[in-house]
């Protein structure tokens, strides 16, 4: 790593800047909005394929906001 480059660690990131209008755990409809208005069908495909990590409680998915940010490579 060059001296001019600084390694960014998680403490340096301000998580409040990204998706601050959403709760820490979102549902499928909110996930679709976070991803630019994609359909719930597409959201379910992303979740069932494991591209976005989520918890399944009963029949409903609950997605931690940090996992959406990881999918988008924000963190």
mmCIF file of the N, C-alpha and C atoms, coordinates in Angstrom:
data_MODEL
# 
_entry.id   MODEL 
# 
loop_
_atom_site.group_PDB 
_atom_site.id 
_atom_site.type_symbol 
_atom_site.label_atom_id 
_atom_site.label_alt_id 
_atom_site.label_comp_id 
_atom_site.label_asym_id 
_atom_site.label_entity_id 
_atom_site.label_seq_id 
_atom_site.pdbx_PDB_ins_code 
_atom_site.Cartn_x 
_atom_site.Cartn_y 
_atom_site.Cartn_z 
_atom_site.occupancy 
_atom_site.B_iso_or_equiv 
_atom_site.pdbx_formal_charge 
_atom_site.auth_seq_id 
_atom_site.auth_comp_id 
_atom_site.auth_asym_id 
_atom_site.auth_atom_id 
_atom_site.pdbx_PDB_model_num 
ATOM 1   N N  . UNK A 1 1  ? 0.846   -1.182  0.000  1.00 0.00 ? 1  UNK A N  1 
ATOM 2   C CA . UNK A 1 1  ? 0.000   0.000   0.000  1.00 0.00 ? 1  UNK A CA 1 
ATOM 3   C C  . UNK A 1 1  ? 0.889   1.243   0.000  1.00 0.00 ? 1  UNK A C  1 
ATOM 4   N N  . UNK A 1 2  ? 0.551   2.193   -0.833 1.00 0.00 ? 2  UNK A N  1 
ATOM 5   C CA . UNK A 1 2  ? 1.313   3.432   -0.917 1.00 0.00 ? 2  UNK A CA 1 
ATOM 6   C C  . UNK A 1 2  ? 1.074   4.267   0.339  1.00 0.00 ? 2  UNK A C  1 
ATOM 7   N N  . UNK A 1 3  ? 2.022   5.143   0.624  1.00 0.00 ? 3  UNK A N  1 
ATOM 8   C CA . UNK A 1 3  ? 1.878   5.976   1.810  1.00 0.00 ? 3  UNK A CA 1 
ATOM 9   C C  . UNK A 1 3  ? 0.709   6.938   1.687  1.00 0.00 ? 3  UNK A C  1 
ATOM 10  N N  . UNK A 1 4  ? 0.381   7.355   0.471  1.00 0.00 ? 4  UNK A N  1 
ATOM 11  C CA . UNK A 1 4  ? -0.716  8.301   0.287  1.00 0.00 ? 4  UNK A CA 1 
ATOM 12  C C  . UNK A 1 4  ? -2.080  7.642   0.436  1.00 0.00 ? 4  UNK A C  1 
ATOM 13  N N  . UNK A 1 5  ? -2.125  6.324   0.285  1.00 0.00 ? 5  UNK A N  1 
ATOM 14  C CA . UNK A 1 5  ? -3.383  5.600   0.434  1.00 0.00 ? 5  UNK A CA 1 
ATOM 15  C C  . UNK A 1 5  ? -3.651  5.337   1.906  1.00 0.00 ? 5  UNK A C  1 
ATOM 16  N N  . UNK A 1 6  ? -4.886  5.456   2.281  1.00 0.00 ? 6  UNK A N  1 
ATOM 17  C CA . UNK A 1 6  ? -5.273  5.163   3.657  1.00 0.00 ? 6  UNK A CA 1 
ATOM 18  C C  . UNK A 1 6  ? -6.256  4.008   3.629  1.00 0.00 ? 6  UNK A C  1 
ATOM 19  N N  . UNK A 1 7  ? -5.994  3.019   4.431  1.00 0.00 ? 7  UNK A N  1 
ATOM 20  C CA . UNK A 1 7  ? -6.904  1.894   4.515  1.00 0.00 ? 7  UNK A CA 1 
ATOM 21  C C  . UNK A 1 7  ? -8.139  2.326   5.309  1.00 0.00 ? 7  UNK A C  1 
ATOM 22  N N  . UNK A 1 8  ? -9.295  2.097   4.730  1.00 0.00 ? 8  UNK A N  1 
ATOM 23  C CA . UNK A 1 8  ? -10.545 2.486   5.390  1.00 0.00 ? 8  UNK A CA 1 
ATOM 24  C C  . UNK A 1 8  ? -11.026 1.318   6.222  1.00 0.00 ? 8  UNK A C  1 
ATOM 25  N N  . UNK A 1 9  ? -11.262 1.571   7.473  1.00 0.00 ? 9  UNK A N  1 
ATOM 26  C CA . UNK A 1 9  ? -11.817 0.534   8.331  1.00 0.00 ? 9  UNK A CA 1 
ATOM 27  C C  . UNK A 1 9  ? -13.265 0.899   8.663  1.00 0.00 ? 9  UNK A C  1 
ATOM 28  N N  . UNK A 1 10 ? -13.972 -0.031  9.240  1.00 0.00 ? 10 UNK A N  1 
ATOM 29  C CA . UNK A 1 10 ? -15.383 0.176   9.526  1.00 0.00 ? 10 UNK A CA 1 
ATOM 30  C C  . UNK A 1 10 ? -15.628 1.346   10.463 1.00 0.00 ? 10 UNK A C  1 
ATOM 31  N N  . UNK A 1 11 ? -14.676 1.616   11.363 1.00 0.00 ? 11 UNK A N  1 
ATOM 32  C CA . UNK A 1 11 ? -14.855 2.727   12.296 1.00 0.00 ? 11 UNK A CA 1 
ATOM 33  C C  . UNK A 1 11 ? -14.829 4.069   11.590 1.00 0.00 ? 11 UNK A C  1 
ATOM 34  N N  . UNK A 1 12 ? -14.164 4.133   10.425 1.00 0.00 ? 12 UNK A N  1 
ATOM 35  C CA . UNK A 1 12 ? -14.069 5.380   9.680  1.00 0.00 ? 12 UNK A CA 1 
ATOM 36  C C  . UNK A 1 12 ? -15.356 5.706   8.925  1.00 0.00 ? 12 UNK A C  1 
ATOM 37  N N  . UNK A 1 13 ? -16.169 4.699   8.672  1.00 0.00 ? 13 UNK A N  1 
ATOM 38  C CA . UNK A 1 13 ? -17.387 4.918   7.892  1.00 0.00 ? 13 UNK A CA 1 
ATOM 39  C C  . UNK A 1 13 ? -18.486 5.485   8.765  1.00 0.00 ? 13 UNK A C  1 
ATOM 40  N N  . UNK A 1 14 ? -19.223 6.395   8.226  1.00 0.00 ? 14 UNK A N  1 
ATOM 41  C CA . UNK A 1 14 ? -20.350 6.962   8.957  1.00 0.00 ? 14 UNK A CA 1 
ATOM 42  C C  . UNK A 1 14 ? -21.615 6.270   8.464  1.00 0.00 ? 14 UNK A C  1 
ATOM 43  N N  . UNK A 1 15 ? -22.046 5.247   9.199  1.00 0.00 ? 15 UNK A N  1 
ATOM 44  C CA . UNK A 1 15 ? -23.202 4.464   8.780  1.00 0.00 ? 15 UNK A CA 1 
ATOM 45  C C  . UNK A 1 15 ? -24.477 5.299   8.708  1.00 0.00 ? 15 UNK A C  1 
ATOM 46  N N  . UNK A 1 16 ? -24.510 6.417   9.402  1.00 0.00 ? 16 UNK A N  1 
ATOM 47  C CA . UNK A 1 16 ? -25.692 7.267   9.389  1.00 0.00 ? 16 UNK A CA 1 
ATOM 48  C C  . UNK A 1 16 ? -25.968 7.900   8.044  1.00 0.00 ? 16 UNK A C  1 
ATOM 49  N N  . UNK A 1 17 ? -24.987 7.916   7.165  1.00 0.00 ? 17 UNK A N  1 
ATOM 50  C CA . UNK A 1 17 ? -25.173 8.551   5.863  1.00 0.00 ? 17 UNK A CA 1 
ATOM 51  C C  . UNK A 1 17 ? -25.956 7.685   4.890  1.00 0.00 ? 17 UNK A C  1 
ATOM 52  N N  . UNK A 1 18 ? -25.936 6.383   5.108  1.00 0.00 ? 18 UNK A N  1 
ATOM 53  C CA . UNK A 1 18 ? -26.559 5.477   4.158  1.00 0.00 ? 18 UNK A CA 1 
ATOM 54  C C  . UNK A 1 18 ? -27.874 4.935   4.699  1.00 0.00 ? 18 UNK A C  1 
ATOM 55  N N  . UNK A 1 19 ? -28.943 5.140   3.970  1.00 0.00 ? 19 UNK A N  1 
ATOM 56  C CA . UNK A 1 19 ? -30.250 4.582   4.303  1.00 0.00 ? 19 UNK A CA 1 
ATOM 57  C C  . UNK A 1 19 ? -30.690 4.958   5.721  1.00 0.00 ? 19 UNK A C  1 
ATOM 58  N N  . UNK A 1 20 ? -30.430 6.189   6.135  1.00 0.00 ? 20 UNK A N  1 
ATOM 59  C CA . UNK A 1 20 ? -30.774 6.588   7.500  1.00 0.00 ? 20 UNK A CA 1 
ATOM 60  C C  . UNK A 1 20 ? -32.286 6.668   7.722  1.00 0.00 ? 20 UNK A C  1 
ATOM 61  N N  . UNK A 1 21 ? -33.068 6.658   6.677  1.00 0.00 ? 21 UNK A N  1 
ATOM 62  C CA . UNK A 1 21 ? -34.523 6.707   6.832  1.00 0.00 ? 21 UNK A CA 1 
ATOM 63  C C  . UNK A 1 21 ? -35.136 5.320   7.052  1.00 0.00 ? 21 UNK A C  1 
ATOM 64  N N  . UNK A 1 22 ? -34.298 4.289   6.978  1.00 0.00 ? 22 UNK A N  1 
ATOM 65  C CA . UNK A 1 22 ? -34.779 2.916   7.165  1.00 0.00 ? 22 UNK A CA 1 
ATOM 66  C C  . UNK A 1 22 ? -34.354 2.385   8.528  1.00 0.00 ? 22 UNK A C  1 
ATOM 67  N N  . UNK A 1 23 ? -35.152 1.470   9.096  1.00 0.00 ? 23 UNK A N  1 
ATOM 68  C CA . UNK A 1 23 ? -34.749 0.859   10.371 1.00 0.00 ? 23 UNK A CA 1 
ATOM 69  C C  . UNK A 1 23 ? -33.555 -0.076  10.162 1.00 0.00 ? 23 UNK A C  1 
ATOM 70  N N  . UNK A 1 24 ? -32.976 -0.564  11.250 1.00 0.00 ? 24 UNK A N  1 
ATOM 71  C CA . UNK A 1 24 ? -31.804 -1.433  11.168 1.00 0.00 ? 24 UNK A CA 1 
ATOM 72  C C  . UNK A 1 24 ? -32.113 -2.779  10.535 1.00 0.00 ? 24 UNK A C  1 
ATOM 73  N N  . UNK A 1 25 ? -33.364 -3.218  10.631 1.00 0.00 ? 25 UNK A N  1 
ATOM 74  C CA . UNK A 1 25 ? -33.804 -4.478  10.008 1.00 0.00 ? 25 UNK A CA 1 
ATOM 75  C C  . UNK A 1 25 ? -35.013 -4.148  9.146  1.00 0.00 ? 25 UNK A C  1 
ATOM 76  N N  . UNK A 1 26 ? -34.938 -4.503  7.867  1.00 0.00 ? 26 UNK A N  1 
ATOM 77  C CA . UNK A 1 26 ? -35.999 -4.133  6.932  1.00 0.00 ? 26 UNK A CA 1 
ATOM 78  C C  . UNK A 1 26 ? -36.721 -5.371  6.419  1.00 0.00 ? 26 UNK A C  1 
ATOM 79  N N  . UNK A 1 27 ? -37.882 -5.141  5.815  1.00 0.00 ? 27 UNK A N  1 
ATOM 80  C CA . UNK A 1 27 ? -38.633 -6.233  5.196  1.00 0.00 ? 27 UNK A CA 1 
ATOM 81  C C  . UNK A 1 27 ? -38.395 -6.197  3.681  1.00 0.00 ? 27 UNK A C  1 
ATOM 82  N N  . UNK A 1 28 ? -39.061 -7.065  2.971  1.00 0.00 ? 28 UNK A N  1 
ATOM 83  C CA . UNK A 1 28 ? -38.824 -7.210  1.525  1.00 0.00 ? 28 UNK A CA 1 
ATOM 84  C C  . UNK A 1 28 ? -39.255 -5.961  0.756  1.00 0.00 ? 28 UNK A C  1 
ATOM 85  N N  . UNK A 1 29 ? -40.351 -5.361  1.141  1.00 0.00 ? 29 UNK A N  1 
ATOM 86  C CA . UNK A 1 29 ? -40.822 -4.151  0.446  1.00 0.00 ? 29 UNK A CA 1 
ATOM 87  C C  . UNK A 1 29 ? -39.808 -3.020  0.629  1.00 0.00 ? 29 UNK A C  1 
ATOM 88  N N  . UNK A 1 30 ? -39.313 -2.846  1.847  1.00 0.00 ? 30 UNK A N  1 
ATOM 89  C CA . UNK A 1 30 ? -38.317 -1.811  2.102  1.00 0.00 ? 30 UNK A CA 1 
ATOM 90  C C  . UNK A 1 30 ? -37.015 -2.115  1.360  1.00 0.00 ? 30 UNK A C  1 
ATOM 91  N N  . UNK A 1 31 ? -36.651 -3.384  1.287  1.00 0.00 ? 31 UNK A N  1 
ATOM 92  C CA . UNK A 1 31 ? -35.461 -3.783  0.539  1.00 0.00 ? 31 UNK A CA 1 
ATOM 93  C C  . UNK A 1 31 ? -35.585 -3.351  -0.918 1.00 0.00 ? 31 UNK A C  1 
ATOM 94  N N  . UNK A 1 32 ? -36.744 -3.580  -1.504 1.00 0.00 ? 32 UNK A N  1 
ATOM 95  C CA . UNK A 1 32 ? -36.960 -3.167  -2.894 1.00 0.00 ? 32 UNK A CA 1 
ATOM 96  C C  . UNK A 1 32 ? -36.790 -1.682  -3.086 1.00 0.00 ? 32 UNK A C  1 
ATOM 97  N N  . UNK A 1 33 ? -37.284 -0.897  -2.142 1.00 0.00 ? 33 UNK A N  1 
ATOM 98  C CA . UNK A 1 33 ? -37.114 0.558   -2.223 1.00 0.00 ? 33 UNK A CA 1 
ATOM 99  C C  . UNK A 1 33 ? -35.645 0.941   -2.090 1.00 0.00 ? 33 UNK A C  1 
ATOM 100 N N  . UNK A 1 34 ? -34.936 0.275   -1.171 1.00 0.00 ? 34 UNK A N  1 
ATOM 101 C CA . UNK A 1 34 ? -33.515 0.573   -0.962 1.00 0.00 ? 34 UNK A CA 1 
ATOM 102 C C  . UNK A 1 34 ? -32.696 0.275   -2.209 1.00 0.00 ? 34 UNK A C  1 
ATOM 103 N N  . UNK A 1 35 ? -33.116 -0.707  -2.968 1.00 0.00 ? 35 UNK A N  1 
ATOM 104 C CA . UNK A 1 35 ? -32.388 -1.105  -4.176 1.00 0.00 ? 35 UNK A CA 1 
ATOM 105 C C  . UNK A 1 35 ? -32.919 -0.413  -5.429 1.00 0.00 ? 35 UNK A C  1 
ATOM 106 N N  . UNK A 1 36 ? -33.567 0.695   -5.263 1.00 0.00 ? 36 UNK A N  1 
ATOM 107 C CA . UNK A 1 36 ? -33.975 1.502   -6.411 1.00 0.00 ? 36 UNK A CA 1 
ATOM 108 C C  . UNK A 1 36 ? -35.340 1.193   -6.950 1.00 0.00 ? 36 UNK A C  1 
ATOM 109 N N  . UNK A 1 37 ? -36.188 0.558   -6.159 1.00 0.00 ? 37 UNK A N  1 
ATOM 110 C CA . UNK A 1 37 ? -37.543 0.287   -6.593 1.00 0.00 ? 37 UNK A CA 1 
ATOM 111 C C  . UNK A 1 37 ? -37.698 -1.006  -7.360 1.00 0.00 ? 37 UNK A C  1 
ATOM 112 N N  . UNK A 1 38 ? -36.842 -1.982  -7.091 1.00 0.00 ? 38 UNK A N  1 
ATOM 113 C CA . UNK A 1 38 ? -36.982 -3.265  -7.783 1.00 0.00 ? 38 UNK A CA 1 
ATOM 114 C C  . UNK A 1 38 ? -38.196 -4.016  -7.235 1.00 0.00 ? 38 UNK A C  1 
ATOM 115 N N  . UNK A 1 39 ? -38.668 -4.976  -7.976 1.00 0.00 ? 39 UNK A N  1 
ATOM 116 C CA . UNK A 1 39 ? -39.876 -5.706  -7.588 1.00 0.00 ? 39 UNK A CA 1 
ATOM 117 C C  . UNK A 1 39 ? -39.605 -6.632  -6.407 1.00 0.00 ? 39 UNK A C  1 
ATOM 118 N N  . UNK A 1 40 ? -40.669 -6.979  -5.711 1.00 0.00 ? 40 UNK A N  1 
ATOM 119 C CA . UNK A 1 40 ? -40.522 -7.913  -4.590 1.00 0.00 ? 40 UNK A CA 1 
ATOM 120 C C  . UNK A 1 40 ? -40.095 -9.288  -5.098 1.00 0.00 ? 40 UNK A C  1 
ATOM 121 N N  . UNK A 1 41 ? -40.510 -9.650  -6.299 1.00 0.00 ? 41 UNK A N  1 
ATOM 122 C CA . UNK A 1 41 ? -40.089 -10.930 -6.875 1.00 0.00 ? 41 UNK A CA 1 
ATOM 123 C C  . UNK A 1 41 ? -38.571 -10.978 -7.023 1.00 0.00 ? 41 UNK A C  1 
ATOM 124 N N  . UNK A 1 42 ? -37.987 -9.900  -7.522 1.00 0.00 ? 42 UNK A N  1 
ATOM 125 C CA . UNK A 1 42 ? -36.538 -9.823  -7.656 1.00 0.00 ? 42 UNK A CA 1 
ATOM 126 C C  . UNK A 1 42 ? -35.867 -9.854  -6.288 1.00 0.00 ? 42 UNK A C  1 
ATOM 127 N N  . UNK A 1 43 ? -36.474 -9.192  -5.314 1.00 0.00 ? 43 UNK A N  1 
ATOM 128 C CA . UNK A 1 43 ? -35.943 -9.213  -3.943 1.00 0.00 ? 43 UNK A CA 1 
ATOM 129 C C  . UNK A 1 43 ? -35.918 -10.635 -3.404 1.00 0.00 ? 43 UNK A C  1 
ATOM 130 N N  . UNK A 1 44 ? -37.008 -11.361 -3.590 1.00 0.00 ? 44 UNK A N  1 
ATOM 131 C CA . UNK A 1 44 ? -37.062 -12.753 -3.122 1.00 0.00 ? 44 UNK A CA 1 
ATOM 132 C C  . UNK A 1 44 ? -36.008 -13.613 -3.812 1.00 0.00 ? 44 UNK A C  1 
ATOM 133 N N  . UNK A 1 45 ? -35.741 -13.349 -5.083 1.00 0.00 ? 45 UNK A N  1 
ATOM 134 C CA . UNK A 1 45 ? -34.707 -14.096 -5.796 1.00 0.00 ? 45 UNK A CA 1 
ATOM 135 C C  . UNK A 1 45 ? -33.327 -13.815 -5.213 1.00 0.00 ? 45 UNK A C  1 
ATOM 136 N N  . UNK A 1 46 ? -33.050 -12.543 -4.886 1.00 0.00 ? 46 UNK A N  1 
ATOM 137 C CA . UNK A 1 46 ? -31.773 -12.188 -4.275 1.00 0.00 ? 46 UNK A CA 1 
ATOM 138 C C  . UNK A 1 46 ? -31.618 -12.839 -2.906 1.00 0.00 ? 46 UNK A C  1 
ATOM 139 N N  . UNK A 1 47 ? -32.711 -12.893 -2.147 1.00 0.00 ? 47 UNK A N  1 
ATOM 140 C CA . UNK A 1 47 ? -32.667 -13.468 -0.811 1.00 0.00 ? 47 UNK A CA 1 
ATOM 141 C C  . UNK A 1 47 ? -32.537 -14.987 -0.857 1.00 0.00 ? 47 UNK A C  1 
ATOM 142 N N  . UNK A 1 48 ? -33.321 -15.632 -1.708 1.00 0.00 ? 48 UNK A N  1 
ATOM 143 C CA . UNK A 1 48 ? -33.292 -17.098 -1.748 1.00 0.00 ? 48 UNK A CA 1 
ATOM 144 C C  . UNK A 1 48 ? -31.987 -17.629 -2.334 1.00 0.00 ? 48 UNK A C  1 
ATOM 145 N N  . UNK A 1 49 ? -31.335 -16.847 -3.194 1.00 0.00 ? 49 UNK A N  1 
ATOM 146 C CA . UNK A 1 49 ? -30.056 -17.270 -3.758 1.00 0.00 ? 49 UNK A CA 1 
ATOM 147 C C  . UNK A 1 49 ? -28.892 -17.017 -2.800 1.00 0.00 ? 49 UNK A C  1 
ATOM 148 N N  . UNK A 1 50 ? -29.146 -16.248 -1.744 1.00 0.00 ? 50 UNK A N  1 
ATOM 149 C CA . UNK A 1 50 ? -28.096 -15.958 -0.774 1.00 0.00 ? 50 UNK A CA 1 
ATOM 150 C C  . UNK A 1 50 ? -27.226 -14.768 -1.127 1.00 0.00 ? 50 UNK A C  1 
ATOM 151 N N  . UNK A 1 51 ? -27.582 -14.051 -2.180 1.00 0.00 ? 51 UNK A N  1 
ATOM 152 C CA . UNK A 1 51 ? -26.795 -12.868 -2.548 1.00 0.00 ? 51 UNK A CA 1 
ATOM 153 C C  . UNK A 1 51 ? -26.896 -11.789 -1.483 1.00 0.00 ? 51 UNK A C  1 
ATOM 154 N N  . UNK A 1 52 ? -28.048 -11.716 -0.830 1.00 0.00 ? 52 UNK A N  1 
ATOM 155 C CA . UNK A 1 52 ? -28.241 -10.830 0.317  1.00 0.00 ? 52 UNK A CA 1 
ATOM 156 C C  . UNK A 1 52 ? -28.585 -11.729 1.492  1.00 0.00 ? 52 UNK A C  1 
ATOM 157 N N  . UNK A 1 53 ? -27.796 -11.646 2.541  1.00 0.00 ? 53 UNK A N  1 
ATOM 158 C CA . UNK A 1 53 ? -28.020 -12.472 3.729  1.00 0.00 ? 53 UNK A CA 1 
ATOM 159 C C  . UNK A 1 53 ? -29.209 -11.931 4.509  1.00 0.00 ? 53 UNK A C  1 
ATOM 160 N N  . UNK A 1 54 ? -30.072 -12.848 4.957  1.00 0.00 ? 54 UNK A N  1 
ATOM 161 C CA . UNK A 1 54 ? -31.272 -12.452 5.686  1.00 0.00 ? 54 UNK A CA 1 
ATOM 162 C C  . UNK A 1 54 ? -31.669 -13.537 6.669  1.00 0.00 ? 54 UNK A C  1 
ATOM 163 N N  . UNK A 1 55 ? -32.563 -13.182 7.560  1.00 0.00 ? 55 UNK A N  1 
ATOM 164 C CA . UNK A 1 55 ? -33.144 -14.149 8.494  1.00 0.00 ? 55 UNK A CA 1 
ATOM 165 C C  . UNK A 1 55 ? -34.558 -14.425 8.032  1.00 0.00 ? 55 UNK A C  1 
ATOM 166 N N  . UNK A 1 56 ? -34.976 -15.640 8.156  1.00 0.00 ? 56 UNK A N  1 
ATOM 167 C CA . UNK A 1 56 ? -36.344 -15.981 7.807  1.00 0.00 ? 56 UNK A CA 1 
ATOM 168 C C  . UNK A 1 56 ? -37.064 -16.330 9.101  1.00 0.00 ? 56 UNK A C  1 
ATOM 169 N N  . UNK A 1 57 ? -38.074 -15.558 9.413  1.00 0.00 ? 57 UNK A N  1 
ATOM 170 C CA . UNK A 1 57 ? -38.866 -15.761 10.620 1.00 0.00 ? 57 UNK A CA 1 
ATOM 171 C C  . UNK A 1 57 ? -40.256 -16.170 10.159 1.00 0.00 ? 57 UNK A C  1 
ATOM 172 N N  . UNK A 1 58 ? -40.570 -17.436 10.350 1.00 0.00 ? 58 UNK A N  1 
ATOM 173 C CA . UNK A 1 58 ? -41.811 -17.958 9.791  1.00 0.00 ? 58 UNK A CA 1 
ATOM 174 C C  . UNK A 1 58 ? -41.694 -17.936 8.280  1.00 0.00 ? 58 UNK A C  1 
ATOM 175 N N  . UNK A 1 59 ? -42.608 -17.233 7.650  1.00 0.00 ? 59 UNK A N  1 
ATOM 176 C CA . UNK A 1 59 ? -42.570 -17.104 6.193  1.00 0.00 ? 59 UNK A CA 1 
ATOM 177 C C  . UNK A 1 59 ? -41.981 -15.777 5.742  1.00 0.00 ? 59 UNK A C  1 
ATOM 178 N N  . UNK A 1 60 ? -41.662 -14.900 6.695  1.00 0.00 ? 60 UNK A N  1 
ATOM 179 C CA . UNK A 1 60 ? -41.210 -13.549 6.361  1.00 0.00 ? 60 UNK A CA 1 
ATOM 180 C C  . UNK A 1 60 ? -39.697 -13.412 6.471  1.00 0.00 ? 60 UNK A C  1 
ATOM 181 N N  . UNK A 1 61 ? -39.116 -12.697 5.515  1.00 0.00 ? 61 UNK A N  1 
ATOM 182 C CA . UNK A 1 61 ? -37.694 -12.387 5.564  1.00 0.00 ? 61 UNK A CA 1 
ATOM 183 C C  . UNK A 1 61 ? -37.493 -11.098 6.353  1.00 0.00 ? 61 UNK A C  1 
ATOM 184 N N  . UNK A 1 62 ? -36.425 -11.069 7.133  1.00 0.00 ? 62 UNK A N  1 
ATOM 185 C CA . UNK A 1 62 ? -35.984 -9.858  7.816  1.00 0.00 ? 62 UNK A CA 1 
ATOM 186 C C  . UNK A 1 62 ? -34.523 -9.670  7.432  1.00 0.00 ? 62 UNK A C  1 
ATOM 187 N N  . UNK A 1 63 ? -34.226 -8.493  6.884  1.00 0.00 ? 63 UNK A N  1 
ATOM 188 C CA . UNK A 1 63 ? -32.913 -8.245  6.319  1.00 0.00 ? 63 UNK A CA 1 
ATOM 189 C C  . UNK A 1 63 ? -32.216 -7.139  7.110  1.00 0.00 ? 63 UNK A C  1 
ATOM 190 N N  . UNK A 1 64 ? -31.093 -7.456  7.769  1.00 0.00 ? 64 UNK A N  1 
ATOM 191 C CA . UNK A 1 64 ? -30.333 -6.397  8.430  1.00 0.00 ? 64 UNK A CA 1 
ATOM 192 C C  . UNK A 1 64 ? -29.814 -5.393  7.395  1.00 0.00 ? 64 UNK A C  1 
ATOM 193 N N  . UNK A 1 65 ? -29.948 -4.129  7.727  1.00 0.00 ? 65 UNK A N  1 
ATOM 194 C CA . UNK A 1 65 ? -29.543 -3.073  6.801  1.00 0.00 ? 65 UNK A CA 1 
ATOM 195 C C  . UNK A 1 65 ? -28.071 -3.200  6.411  1.00 0.00 ? 65 UNK A C  1 
ATOM 196 N N  . UNK A 1 66 ? -27.236 -3.653  7.319  1.00 0.00 ? 66 UNK A N  1 
ATOM 197 C CA . UNK A 1 66 ? -25.814 -3.810  7.023  1.00 0.00 ? 66 UNK A CA 1 
ATOM 198 C C  . UNK A 1 66 ? -25.596 -4.821  5.895  1.00 0.00 ? 66 UNK A C  1 
ATOM 199 N N  . UNK A 1 67 ? -26.459 -5.842  5.795  1.00 0.00 ? 67 UNK A N  1 
ATOM 200 C CA . UNK A 1 67 ? -26.326 -6.821  4.718  1.00 0.00 ? 67 UNK A CA 1 
ATOM 201 C C  . UNK A 1 67 ? -26.679 -6.224  3.363  1.00 0.00 ? 67 UNK A C  1 
ATOM 202 N N  . UNK A 1 68 ? -27.607 -5.294  3.331  1.00 0.00 ? 68 UNK A N  1 
ATOM 203 C CA . UNK A 1 68 ? -27.930 -4.591  2.081  1.00 0.00 ? 68 UNK A CA 1 
ATOM 204 C C  . UNK A 1 68 ? -26.737 -3.742  1.671  1.00 0.00 ? 68 UNK A C  1 
ATOM 205 N N  . UNK A 1 69 ? -26.117 -3.094  2.651  1.00 0.00 ? 69 UNK A N  1 
ATOM 206 C CA . UNK A 1 69 ? -24.953 -2.262  2.367  1.00 0.00 ? 69 UNK A CA 1 
ATOM 207 C C  . UNK A 1 69 ? -23.775 -3.115  1.883  1.00 0.00 ? 69 UNK A C  1 
ATOM 208 N N  . UNK A 1 70 ? -23.626 -4.313  2.428  1.00 0.00 ? 70 UNK A N  1 
ATOM 209 C CA . UNK A 1 70 ? -22.567 -5.222  1.960  1.00 0.00 ? 70 UNK A CA 1 
ATOM 210 C C  . UNK A 1 70 ? -22.841 -5.658  0.529  1.00 0.00 ? 70 UNK A C  1 
ATOM 211 N N  . UNK A 1 71 ? -24.106 -5.931  0.210  1.00 0.00 ? 71 UNK A N  1 
ATOM 212 C CA . UNK A 1 71 ? -24.469 -6.326  -1.145 1.00 0.00 ? 71 UNK A CA 1 
ATOM 213 C C  . UNK A 1 71 ? -24.131 -5.209  -2.142 1.00 0.00 ? 71 UNK A C  1 
ATOM 214 N N  . UNK A 1 72 ? -24.373 -3.995  -1.734 1.00 0.00 ? 72 UNK A N  1 
ATOM 215 C CA . UNK A 1 72 ? -24.087 -2.841  -2.600 1.00 0.00 ? 72 UNK A CA 1 
ATOM 216 C C  . UNK A 1 72 ? -22.620 -2.427  -2.536 1.00 0.00 ? 72 UNK A C  1 
ATOM 217 N N  . UNK A 1 73 ? -21.840 -3.123  -1.702 1.00 0.00 ? 73 UNK A N  1 
ATOM 218 C CA . UNK A 1 73 ? -20.419 -2.861  -1.511 1.00 0.00 ? 73 UNK A CA 1 
ATOM 219 C C  . UNK A 1 73 ? -20.152 -1.463  -0.985 1.00 0.00 ? 73 UNK A C  1 
ATOM 220 N N  . UNK A 1 74 ? -21.048 -0.998  -0.110 1.00 0.00 ? 74 UNK A N  1 
ATOM 221 C CA . UNK A 1 74 ? -20.839 0.272   0.589  1.00 0.00 ? 74 UNK A CA 1 
ATOM 222 C C  . UNK A 1 74 ? -19.863 0.056   1.739  1.00 0.00 ? 74 UNK A C  1 
ATOM 223 N N  . UNK A 1 75 ? -19.956 -1.116  2.356  1.00 0.00 ? 75 UNK A N  1 
ATOM 224 C CA . UNK A 1 75 ? -19.034 -1.457  3.467  1.00 0.00 ? 75 UNK A CA 1 
ATOM 225 C C  . UNK A 1 75 ? -18.221 -2.670  3.106  1.00 0.00 ? 75 UNK A C  1 
# 
